Amino acid sequence: MCRFLAYRGEPIFLDELVCAPAHSLVHQSLHATEAKTGTNGDGFGIGWYGERKEPGIYREVRPAWSDENLRSLCEQVRSGLFFAHVRASTGTSTTRANCHPFAHGRYLFMHNGQIGGYARIKRRIEAMIPDELYDRRQGTTDSEAIFLVALANGLAEEPVKAMARTLKQIRGLMEEAGIEEALRFTAAFTDGENLWAYRWACDAKPPTLYFREEKGNLLVVSEPIDDKTKGWREVPKGCSLVARAGGNVAVHCLNEAMAQLAA
């Protein structure tokens, strides 16, 4: 499983969160404490918004702890909305195209989890991606496939409903194929202004996800980057975190959204 971090607030240098804290994301790439594996060394990526509408992206296959370019970039890049991710592969190859975050136009997406038995239904999932989006598929991961299917389902317009539909569809394919392994999913999505995060699993055992608000600044993480007593709140299982620009952070029930689709 992977570890990630998403920030939205006053512009800061990326290294303040990605590198500097005692349990920073770079530290978690080698010493994660709440993940299935302690090491997340199968590449990393950062995506940030600056003065242009579309985000900048830097992804690399080297472990985050050993890449001096990552530290240098994070010390120089300042942003009010950025994603960072360290990867632990669940079976697909370690290539740049398979590192998170994934971008499509102004959108960014990153994921922690896996589709159980993915190899058995990969072709069927990819068949759900329309041609105009499939042309943008660069890698082979289940994460990128989920992102593109969700975009086809209206992720840009209704991020909670579209993701609920996507997870329900994929779970249906798994059941048809007789796959007993779990679909586990925590993820973050942004359009450059608003931020959504998701925590769901078909077996009620989703990867960890926390958030903290301080003076209008929002930080979403796979695991706290400092002392757990410093205002961290766990995103409830089966829920989505919704942070719209100019509004309060809200928690929406992803399970409820999925149930409404079945009605």
Secondary structure in CASP SS format (residue, H / E / C, confidence):
PFRMAT SS
TARGET T0000
AUTHOR 0000-0000-0000
METHOD secondary structure of the structure
MODEL  1
M C 1.00
C C 1.00
R E 1.00
F E 1.00
L E 1.00
A E 1.00
Y E 1.00
R E 1.00
G E 1.00
E E 1.00
P E 1.00
I E 1.00
F E 1.00
L C 1.00
D H 1.00
E H 1.00
L H 1.00
V H 1.00
C C 1.00
A C 1.00
P C 1.00
A C 1.00
H C 1.00
S C 1.00
L H 1.00
V H 1.00
H H 1.00
Q H 1.00
S H 1.00
L H 1.00
H H 1.00
A C 1.00
T C 1.00
E C 1.00
A C 1.00
K C 1.00
T C 1.00
G C 1.00
T C 1.00
N C 1.00
G C 1.00
D C 1.00
G C 1.00
F E 1.00
G E 1.00
I E 1.00
G E 1.00
W E 1.00
Y C 1.00
G C 1.00
E C 1.00
R C 1.00
K C 1.00
E C 1.00
P C 1.00
G E 1.00
I E 1.00
Y E 1.00
R E 1.00
E E 1.00
V C 1.00
R C 1.00
P C 1.00
A H 1.00
W H 1.00
S H 1.00
D C 1.00
E H 1.00
N H 1.00
L H 1.00
R H 1.00
S H 1.00
L H 1.00
C H 1.00
E H 1.00
Q H 1.00
V C 1.00
R E 1.00
S E 1.00
G E 1.00
L E 1.00
F E 1.00
F E 1.00
A E 1.00
H E 1.00
V E 1.00
R C 1.00
A C 1.00
S C 1.00
T C 1.00
G C 1.00
T C 1.00
S C 1.00
T C 1.00
T C 1.00
R H 1.00
A H 1.00
N H 1.00
C C 1.00
H C 1.00
P C 1.00
F E 1.00
A E 1.00
H E 1.00
G C 1.00
R C 1.00
Y E 1.00
L E 1.00
F E 1.00
M E 1.00
H E 1.00
N E 1.00
G E 1.00
Q E 1.00
I E 1.00
G C 1.00
G C 1.00
Y H 1.00
A H 1.00
R H 1.00
I H 1.00
K H 1.00
R H 1.00
R H 1.00
I H 1.00
E H 1.00
A C 1.00
M C 1.00
I C 1.00
P C 1.00
D H 1.00
E H 1.00
L H 1.00
Y H 1.00
D C 1.00
R C 1.00
R C 1.00
Q C 1.00
G C 1.00
T C 1.00
T C 1.00
D H 1.00
S H 1.00
E H 1.00
A H 1.00
I H 1.00
F H 1.00
L H 1.00
V H 1.00
A H 1.00
L H 1.00
A H 1.00
N C 1.00
G C 1.00
L C 1.00
A C 1.00
E C 1.00
E C 1.00
P H 1.00
V H 1.00
K H 1.00
A H 1.00
M H 1.00
A H 1.00
R H 1.00
T H 1.00
L H 1.00
K H 1.00
Q H 1.00
I H 1.00
R H 1.00
G H 1.00
L H 1.00
M H 1.00
E H 1.00
E H 1.00
A C 1.00
G C 1.00
I C 1.00
E C 1.00
E C 1.00
A C 1.00
L E 1.00
R E 1.00
F E 1.00
T E 1.00
A E 1.00
A E 1.00
F E 1.00
T E 1.00
D C 1.00
G C 1.00
E C 1.00
N C 1.00
L E 1.00
W E 1.00
A E 1.00
Y E 1.00
R E 1.00
W E 1.00
A E 1.00
C C 1.00
D C 1.00
A C 1.00
K C 1.00
P C 1.00
P C 1.00
T C 1.00
L C 1.00
Y E 1.00
F E 1.00
R E 1.00
E E 1.00
E E 1.00
K C 1.00
G C 1.00
N E 1.00
L E 1.00
L E 1.00
V E 1.00
V E 1.00
S C 1.00
E C 1.00
P C 1.00
I C 1.00
D C 1.00
D C 1.00
K C 1.00
T C 1.00
K C 1.00
G C 1.00
W C 1.00
R E 1.00
E E 1.00
V C 1.00
P C 1.00
K C 1.00
G C 1.00
C E 1.00
S E 1.00
L E 1.00
V E 1.00
A E 1.00
R C 1.00
A C 1.00
G C 1.00
G C 1.00
N C 1.00
V E 1.00
A E 1.00
V E 1.00
H E 1.00
C E 1.00
L H 1.00
N H 1.00
E H 1.00
A H 1.00
M H 1.00
A H 1.00
Q H 1.00
L H 1.00
A H 1.00
A C 1.00
END
